[in-house]
């Protein structure tokens, strides 16, 4: 509701005739008409509102204001617990606080039961690497770009996960593949058409007569959709197109020594043929690597290309001052040169802090035509309610911190499947306010909502979406 319940305020009165509540009124709400009032002395006063409804006034030259945080805002720490105890504690937290349980139709007790035998086995053996493998599997099963399990400080656990994943895809048939647009049906979902990119010499794929351009039609008698469903996610995402972009290169990757039957169509042929192959350590042939975009390795870049100014930055977390400095340099240049427009290349931008995205976005608005701040509603867990509660919001109007640099010209934002979190909020904010045109090489990552990180045993961290964001009015 946005109503105050307790806290400390620094109040300034220009004279001795300003009134202030002396206590809370009968309605139980601060700053309403039934509050008894007293006159404040001129100058500054530190006022403390107590949960019981009383008020204290402090006129000392040095005042103290305590920051009050709700207990439920603290990140859970289960690092000193055992494997079984910490797992149950984790599921309890997720069942209570994960933001998208209803949307994703998650049954946390069913999830607990599914993993419990593996957890109990890991607990009995104090097997932290095995525990990390199953926590990573749990995180990927949620299919949320903000849900993950990491163990960077635990080499054994990290290697166990890498080896587990490798076992599922180390068997090859001697060909690499790529998903392409189906010219016969350009509107078909991404990944419906997959063709061979390269073929290794003397491999099962070569023996079957495959060449680059051969279309893969089926795997073990099933359409490619079934194969996509079998493959695990490498990085969490709930966006089907992005899931397929991850999985497409591994469609012909299986466990070692597995027998597979693949339906295929040779280039310029109509007939679908099949070949049965045994997977192994087969070379997939030479593949020409795509040119490396060096700008993705640089925190922020600016260049003038033709009549367009192009600014790129890799996230909304690091190198804050340089990013703002380069953006201001680009905008300064724009004030002295009339470009056809500005392009913000956010492909590969991994996201970060909302306050930085809001600050950078404000540079594209003038004081006369400002950016509305309140375009998203944010909901957080409230222990008193036992559910997520929408936060109160004020619709501030934002414009460039330096009015002389405000850019009001044509604006295009480029994104791809790795544009995540704050990158997506930045893009949506400028899109729904009509300020920018968005051109997507693909859908974005789908990393919505604020996150929390839970400390688990063995230097494992489990990250989850702890808050929900929705468009205002929806």
RAWOQUI-V386227 format. One record per helix or strand. SS is the DSSP state (@ for helix, = for strand). FROM is the first residue (numbers start at 1). TO is the last residue. If there is no record, write none. Layout:
SS_FROM_TO + SS_FROM_TO
This chain:
=_7_13 + =_18_21 + =_23_23 + =_37_40 + =_43_49 + =_54_58 + @_71_73 + =_77_77 + @_83_97 + @_101_104 + @_108_124 + @_128_141 + =_148_150 + @_155_169 + =_171_172 + =_175_180 + =_193_199 + @_204_207 + =_215_219 + =_222_223 + @_224_230 + @_240_250 + =_254_254 + =_259_265 + =_273_278 + =_280_280 + @_294_297 + =_300_305 + =_308_313 + =_316_316 + @_320_336 + =_341_345 + =_352_352 + @_354_362 + =_371_372 + =_376_382 + =_387_390 + =_397_398 + @_403_405 + =_411_415 + @_422_432 + =_437_440 + =_451_456 + @_457_459 + =_460_465 + =_467_471
